Amino acid sequence: MQEEQVEKELREHRESIDRLDAVLIYTLGERFKHTQKVGILKAWNNLPPSDPKREKKLIARLEQLARNADLDPEFAKKLIQFIIKEVIQHHKLHRKNTIIEKD
């Protein structure tokens, strides 16, 4: 393959990757808007920050989606576990702030 053609293909792939990265970030932003609202609801209703049953189902669902998408399910599991950990930290913060507001 000529160098010119390689550069062209690299550029096209990288442009697609950049667009997909933007989709990922905006999608995560939307996801976190909803998880923030869930955290507030949990805090005001004295529910625990984490929901192990839901988390287990979510991980299994995303592992299956990963397999369907030809993505390493272990990678998908690690990614969602990282996201869940962040969400739980936000929920704990909401709980702490709610306790302060209620006092």
Backbone torsions as a table, in degrees:
resi	resn	phi	psi	omega
1	MET	NA	136.3	-179.8
2	GLN	-71.6	150.4	-178.8
3	GLU	-55.7	-40.2	179.4
4	GLU	-59.4	-45.1	-179.6
5	GLN	-66.8	-39.7	178.3
6	VAL	-62.0	-46.2	179.5
7	GLU	-60.8	-41.2	179.7
8	LYS	-63.1	-46.9	-179.4
9	GLU	-65.5	-41.3	176.5
10	LEU	-58.9	-45.8	-179.6
11	ARG	-61.0	-44.3	-179.7
12	GLU	-63.2	-44.5	178.8
13	HIS	-64.2	-42.0	-179.1
14	ARG	-66.5	-35.8	176.2
15	GLU	-64.4	-41.1	176.8
16	SER	-63.9	-43.0	178.6
17	ILE	-60.6	-43.7	179.4
18	ASP	-61.0	-41.6	178.0
19	ARG	-64.9	-42.3	179.7
20	LEU	-66.9	-36.2	175.2
21	ASP	-60.6	-41.3	178.4
22	ALA	-63.5	-41.6	177.9
23	VAL	-60.8	-44.2	178.8
24	LEU	-59.2	-47.3	-177.0
25	ILE	-64.9	-46.1	179.3
26	TYR	-65.5	-36.0	177.8
27	THR	-66.0	-43.5	176.4
28	LEU	-62.7	-38.5	176.8
29	GLY	-59.3	-44.5	178.1
30	GLU	-64.9	-41.6	179.5
31	ARG	-60.6	-44.5	-178.0
32	PHE	-69.3	-28.5	174.1
33	LYS	-60.2	-42.4	180.0
34	HIS	-72.2	-39.9	-179.6
35	THR	-68.3	-28.7	175.2
36	GLN	-65.0	-43.1	178.9
37	LYS	-64.7	-39.0	176.1
38	VAL	-61.9	-43.4	179.6
39	GLY	-60.6	-40.0	178.4
40	ILE	-66.8	-44.9	177.6
41	LEU	-59.5	-43.9	178.7
42	LYS	-62.5	-44.6	-178.1
43	ALA	-61.8	-48.3	-177.3
44	TRP	-68.2	-21.6	-179.1
45	ASN	-108.2	16.0	175.7
46	ASN	54.0	41.4	176.0
47	LEU	-97.2	151.5	-178.6
48	PRO	-65.3	149.6	-179.0
49	PRO	-63.8	-29.5	-179.5
50	SER	-113.5	157.9	179.2
51	ASP	-135.3	85.3	-174.5
52	PRO	-54.6	-36.1	178.6
53	LYS	-62.8	-47.7	179.8
54	ARG	-64.1	-42.8	-179.2
55	GLU	-60.2	-42.0	179.6
56	LYS	-62.5	-44.8	178.8
57	LYS	-64.0	-41.7	-179.8
58	LEU	-61.8	-45.9	179.8
59	ILE	-61.3	-46.1	179.6
60	ALA	-61.5	-42.3	179.7
61	ARG	-62.9	-44.0	-178.2
62	LEU	-73.0	-30.4	173.9
63	GLU	-63.1	-41.3	178.4
64	GLN	-67.0	-43.1	176.1
65	LEU	-58.5	-40.4	179.4
66	ALA	-61.9	-45.3	178.5
67	ARG	-59.7	-43.0	179.5
68	ASN	-63.7	-29.3	-177.7
69	ALA	-94.8	9.2	-176.8
70	ASP	58.0	39.4	176.6
71	LEU	-113.6	144.0	-179.9
72	ASP	-60.0	116.7	-178.5
73	PRO	-61.7	-30.1	178.8
74	GLU	-67.2	-38.0	175.6
75	PHE	-63.1	-46.3	179.7
76	ALA	-60.3	-40.7	179.2
77	LYS	-62.7	-46.3	179.1
78	LYS	-62.3	-40.8	-179.6
79	LEU	-63.6	-48.7	-177.8
80	ILE	-69.7	-32.0	176.1
81	GLN	-64.2	-38.7	176.3
82	PHE	-63.5	-44.7	180.0
83	ILE	-63.6	-44.9	179.1
84	ILE	-59.3	-43.1	179.1
85	LYS	-59.0	-43.4	177.9
86	GLU	-64.0	-43.3	-179.7
87	VAL	-61.6	-44.2	-179.8
88	ILE	-62.2	-39.3	177.2
89	GLN	-61.7	-41.4	177.0
90	HIS	-63.2	-42.2	-180.0
91	HIS	-63.7	-39.1	177.5
92	LYS	-63.5	-39.0	178.1
93	LEU	-65.2	-42.0	176.5
94	HIS	-60.3	-42.2	-179.7
95	ARG	-62.1	-45.9	179.7
96	LYS	-60.8	-45.8	-179.8
97	ASN	-66.6	-34.7	179.4
98	THR	-68.1	-41.1	177.7
99	ILE	-60.3	-42.1	178.7
100	ILE	-63.7	-43.7	-179.0
101	GLU	-66.2	-36.9	-177.5
102	LYS	-72.7	-24.8	-178.8
103	ASP	-74.0	NA	NA
